[in-house]
C-alpha cells in the first residue's frame, strides 16, 4: 500500500509547525502533510461550513469531484481553499481540536493558511497590491499630500476603474476618507504626548484612527478622562502588521511589530496597559506577536500581550471603583444594535463595550454575532468584494432587525461594511459613551438623579 492509499490520521504529522522560527515551517513537503491532515479533519467534522468560503469550496471538491479523497486535491485547488480564507478566526474559535483548547490534534486552520501564504511569498515575493495594502500609513501620507484630492478621486468612478485595474481594489468598495490631520498631531497639540511616569494606560490608536477617523481616539480619551484613567499618547506608532501578514508577508509584519514594541516597551515596563482601539490590532499584539517574531523578541512580545486591553475591557475592570463614572447626561434611550467583531470574539475577553452601553440609562443593546464579511482588506479586493457582501448578509439583517436608531461596533472597518451594505454606520462604543456624557450628545436628556438614587454596578 502506498502512502497515498493509506487512511489519513487525525494525529499531527511530523510536519506540524506554526512557528516561523522552526525550519519545518518553511518546508513545502512538511506543509503539505499538514494541509492533507487538516483537510481530512475538516472533511469529517464540517462544523465550520457557515464561515468563509474556504470550507464550502473544500467540501464541494471532496463531495462532487474527488469522492471524499483528500489526496486528490491538487495544488491549484488547494490554492482556491487557502485564498478564500480572510482570517476572521471564527473557525479557530469554533473548532474543538485547537492548541488553545489543548487538544491532541493541534489544529489551527487560520495559522495553516498563514503558513501556506508565507511560503508563497518566500517563493514568489510580495505582489504590488499586497505591498500597498500592507502599508496603510504610507498610503495615508500620500493622501494628505494631495490636500484632499485623494478623497475626491476615491469617489470618482473612472478613477476607481483605473485603481481596480492597477491594484485590484474593487471599484465599488466604499473606502474611508483620509483625515487632514492625524490623531497623533491632534494629541500633540493637546499636550497628550507623555512619557510612562505615572501613566495607567497608553493608547494604541491604530492606523485607521490615526489616519482616517481620529474622532474615535478623541472620544476614547474623553471617556478615559471622565473615569480618571491617566492615559498617555505617543508618537511614531505604525500599523500593527495584520494587513501585511494577511498576504504572508512575515518580514513586513516583523518590522512593524518590532517598531511598535520599541515605543511601547517603556510603558509596559512601567506597568501601564496598552489600549488598542481596533480588535484586530489588539488580537495581533495579544495573540500573534509572541508566536511570529524572532526568538530574541518574544519575551518583550509576551509582556506586551499581557498589557493589551480593549478600551471597554479596561473600563469594565474598574466598574466597582468610585472613579467609575455613570453621570450620563443624554441617552439614545432605547435599543442599540451592537455588532460583535470577529477579532474581539477571537480574544475571548467578552463584549465589554456592549456591557458598558447598558450603563447608559434607557439603553438596551441587541447583539449580532455574525461576521460582517469585511475582514481586514478582503472586502476591498476585486475578488473579495461580492463574497464579503454575501457572507455579511446575516450580520446586516441582524442589525436591521434590532430596529435601533443607534448602531455600535468596536471595529471601524466593520462600520464601513455596515454603512455600505446595510445603510447605517455604527459608532464605536467609546464614541457613544463620550456623547452620552454630554448634555447635547443625544436628543434625550437623562433626568437628574434625586436624592437616594444611585447606580448599581454589575
N, C-alpha and C positions, 0 to 999 in steps of 0.2 A: 504494500500500500504506500503510495507516495504521500508527501506532506499535504498536497492539495486535496487528497481524498480523505484525510483524517478529519474527524469532527473537531470543531474549534472549541477549545477550552475557554471558559469564562475567567479562569485564573490569569493574573498578569503574566505576560511573556518576559523573556529576558531583554526585550526592547523597551520596557516601560521606563519612561523618564519624562518629568515635567520641568526639569531643571536645565536651563541652557548652559550651565557650568559643567554638566555631565556630558562626556564625549558621545554617549549613546544618543543624546538628544538630537544630534546632527547627522546621525547615520540613517540614510534612506531605508535600508533593509530593516533596521530596528523600528523605525516609524511605521512601516507597512505592517509589521506583525501586530502592532497595537491598533492600527486602523482596522484590520481584519477582525481582531478580537472585539473592538468597540462596536463595529457594525453587527457582529453576531449577537452581542448582548442586547443592543437596541432593537434588533430584529425580534428577539424573543420577548422583550419587555413591552415596548410600544407605549409606554406611559407618556412620552413627550410628543405625541402626534400633533398636538394643537399649538405648538410654539412657532418657531421659524420654519422655513420651507426645507431645511436640511433633512428632517425626518420624513416628511411625505415623499420627497424625492428618493430617499433611501428605500423606503418601504415599497414604493412603486417599482423601483428597479428589481427588488427581490421578488415581489409578488407577480409582476406582469412580464418580466423579461428573463430573470435568472433562476426561476424555480426555487427561490429561497437559498441559493448557494452564494455566500458572500465572497468566495474565492473568484467568482466570475465577474465581479465588479472591477472594471478596468480603470486605468489612470484618469482618463477623461471624465468618466462617471464619478470617480472619487472627487475630482475637482468640482463637479457640479454640487455634490453634497457639501463639501467644505466651503465653497464660495457663498452658499446660501445662509451660512451662519453669520449673524450680525452681533454676536457676543452679548445678548441680553442677559445671559447667565441663568435664565429660568429653568433650563433643563438640569443644570447642576443643583439648583435649589430643590427641584422636584425629585431628582434621581436618588434611589436608595443605596447606590453602590459606590459612593464617593469617598475620597480620603477624608473630607470634612466629617462624614459620619463614621469614619474608622472602618469602613467595610473592606473585606479582604480583596474585592475586585479592583479597588483603587481606580475607578473610572471617573475621569473628568473630561467630558466631551469638549467644552469650550477650550480647555488647555491643549487638548489634542489638535484642535483646529489651529490654535496659535502656533503650535509646533510645526504643523504642516505648512502654514504660511511663512513661518520664519525660514524653513528650509528652502521654500520657493524664492524668497528674497535673497538668500545667500547664493543661490544658483543663478538667478536672473537679474538681480538688482532691484531697486525700488522704482516703480513706474512713476511718470510725471505726476499723474493725478494724486497718487499716494503721497508724493513729496509735498504737493501743495496743501492737501488736506491735513497733513501731519504738522503743518506749521501755521496754525491759526493766528498766532501773534505776528508772524511776518506778513500774512495777508492783511491783517488789521493795520499795520504800519503803512503799507502801501495804500490802503483805502483812505487813511487820514491825510496822506499826502495829496490825494485827489480833491480835498476840500469839499467833500460831499458828492462828487461826481459818481463815485462807485455806487453809492446808494441809489442814485437815479438810474444808472445803467443796469443795475440788478433787476429793475422793473421794466426795462425796455426789451420787447420780445426779440428783436433782431439780435441784440447783444447776447441775450440768453441762448439763442440758437447757435451763435458762434462759440459761446462758452461750453455748450454741450458738446459741440464737435471737437473742441480743443482739449477739454478736461473731463468730459463725461459727466458733468454735473447737470442733472435733468433741467430742462428749460422751464418746467412748470413749478419747480420746487420753490416754496416761499423761503427766502433767505433773510436772516436778520440784518437790520441796519447796523452800520458801524457808528459808534458814538464819536462825536467830535472831540470829546475829552475823556481820557481813560479814568477808570476808578482810582488808579494809583495817583494820578495827577490831582484829582479832587481831594484824596486823602492827605496828600502832601500840603495842599493849600489850606486844609482844615487843621493842620497840626496833628494828624493822626498817625504819622510815621514815628514809631517809637522803638526803643530797644527792649530787651526782655525783662529789665528790672521791674519787679512789682506787677508784672502783667499776668493776668489769669488766662487769657486766650489771645491767639494771633490769628488773623483772618487769612485764609487762602481763598481769594475771591474767585478764582478760576479764570481761564482765558475768556470765557463767554461774558462774565460780569465785568471783567477788566475792559473788554473791547466793545461789547455790544449793549449790555444793559447794566450800566453802573448803578442804576437806582436800586437794584436788588441789594447790592453791597451797602449802599447808604441806609436802606431800610433795616438791614440786619444790624448795623452799628447802632441805629436809633433804638432798636429793641433791646440789644445788649446793654446799652447805656441805661435804659429805663429799669433794667434789672440789676444794675450796679455790677456788671461784669466788665472789669477793666480790660479793654481789648486794644491790641496794637495792630497797626497795618505796617507792611514792609514794602520795600521797593525791589523790583527786579525779578519777581516770580514769573515762571513760564508755564506753558501748558503742561498738564500732568503727564502727558505722553500717551494717553489712550488712543488718540487718532493715529499716531504712528504705529502702535502695537496692533491695531485692528488689521493692518496690512502685513504684519510680520516684521516690521522694521525695528528690530531689537536695538540696534545701535543708536537710533534717534531717541527711543524711549529712555535708554540708559543715560544719555547726555542730559535730557530734560530732567529726569529724576535726580541725578547727582547734583545738578544746578539747584533745584528746589530744596533738596535736603541740606545743602550747604547754607542756604539762607535761613532755613527753619531750625537748624540744629541748636543754635544758642537758646532759642525759646523752649525747645523740647527739653534741653538740659536743665533749664531753669524751672521746669515743671508746668509750663503753660500748655493748654490744649490748643490743637490746631483745628480751627473751624472751617470746614470746606463747604462751599455753598452749592456745589453740584454733587449729587450722589455718585456720579461716575468717577469724579476726581477723588472723592472720599474712598470709594471702593478700590481704586488703583493704589492709593497710598496705604490703605489699611490691609489689603489682601494680596496685592500683586508685587509691589516693590521688593519686598523681602525675599521673594522667590525668583525674581528676574534679574536682579542686579549682581555685579561681581561679588565674589565671596567676601572681599575686604570691606564692602559697603553694607553688608546685610545686617550687621548689628545696629548701625545707625537707622537702617530702614525698619527694623523691628521696634526700635524705640519710637520712631515716628508713627508707626502703625498704632502703638498703644496710646498715642496722644491724639489721634484723629477723632473728631466729633462732627456729626451733623449738627447744624445750629439748633434744631429742635431737640436733639438728643442732649445737648449741653444745657439748654434751658430747663428741660424736663428734670434734669438731675438736681436742680436747686429749687424745685417747686415747694418743698417743705420749709424752705428758709424764709426768714422775714423779708428779705430783699425781693422775693419773687413778686412781681408787680401785676396785679389784676385790676388796676384802676383804669379800665377801659372807658372811653368817653363816647364812642359811637360803635355801631354794630351792623353787620349785614342782616341780622335779625331773621333767621330762617335757615333753610337748608343751604349748605355749601357743598358743592360737588368736589370731592377730593380724589385725585388720581395718585395711586401708589407707584412710584417709579420702579422699574425692574432692578436697577442697580442699588436702590435702597433696600429692596427685598433681599438681594444677594448678600447684604452685610448683616442681616439678621439682628437689627437693632430696633425693630418696631417702627411705627409710624408716629413719631413724637410731634412732627409738625401738625398732623391731624389732631392729635390729643390736645395740643396747645390751643387749637382753634376752639375746642369745646369750652375753654376758659372764658371766651368772649360771650357775654350774656346774649342768649337767644340763638346762638349758632348751633346747628345740628349737622355735623359733617355726614355726608353719604359717600362711602368709599367705592371706588372702582379699582379692581386689582388686575385688569387685563393689560397686556403690553400695548403701548400706543403705536409701535412699529417704527419709531424714528431711529433709535439705537445708534448713537454716535453719528457717523457720516453716511450710514446705509441709505437713509431716505433721500439723501442729496444725490445719489448716484443714478445715472441713467438706467441701470439695470435693477435698482432697488426701489425706485420711487413708487411704481404701481404696486409692487408687492408690499411695501410698507403701508400703503393706504389700505390694502385688503387685510393685512394682519392686524392693523389698528382698529378695524371697524367695531369690534366688540367694545373696545375702550371708548370710542366715540359715542356709541349708542348708550353705554353705561353712564357716561357723564350727562348726556342729554336727558336720560330718564330721571335724573335727580331733580329736574325742574327747578334749578337753582339759578339765581341771578349772578352769584359769585362762584367761580371755579378756582380750584387750587391744585398745584402740583409742585413738588420740590425740585423738579427737573426743568430748567429753562428750555431745553430742546424739545421736550415733550410738549411744553406750552406752545411752541411753534407748530407742532404737528396738529394739536387740537385747534389752533387758530385757523389753520388752512383747511382741515378736513371736517371739523365739527362746528366751525363758525364762531367760536368764542375762545379767547386766550386766557388760560388760567393764570392766576397770580401766585407768586411764591408765598408760602405760609408766613415768612418773615415780613413780606410787604403787607399782607392782610393784618397782621398783628400791629405793625407800625401805624397803619391807617386807623385801626381801632383805638389806639392810644390818643388819637387826635379828635377833637370835637367835630371837625368837618371832614373826617376821614370817610365816613359813610353817612347816608341821609338820615338814618335812625339814630337819635341820641340815646345814650344809656341813662336811665333815671338815676338821680343821685341817691346814694345809699342813705337810708335813715338809720338812726342810732340803734345799735343792736344787730344790724345786718352785717354779714361777713361772708367772705369767700371761702368755701371749703376746698381743700386740695385732695387730690387722689392720684 
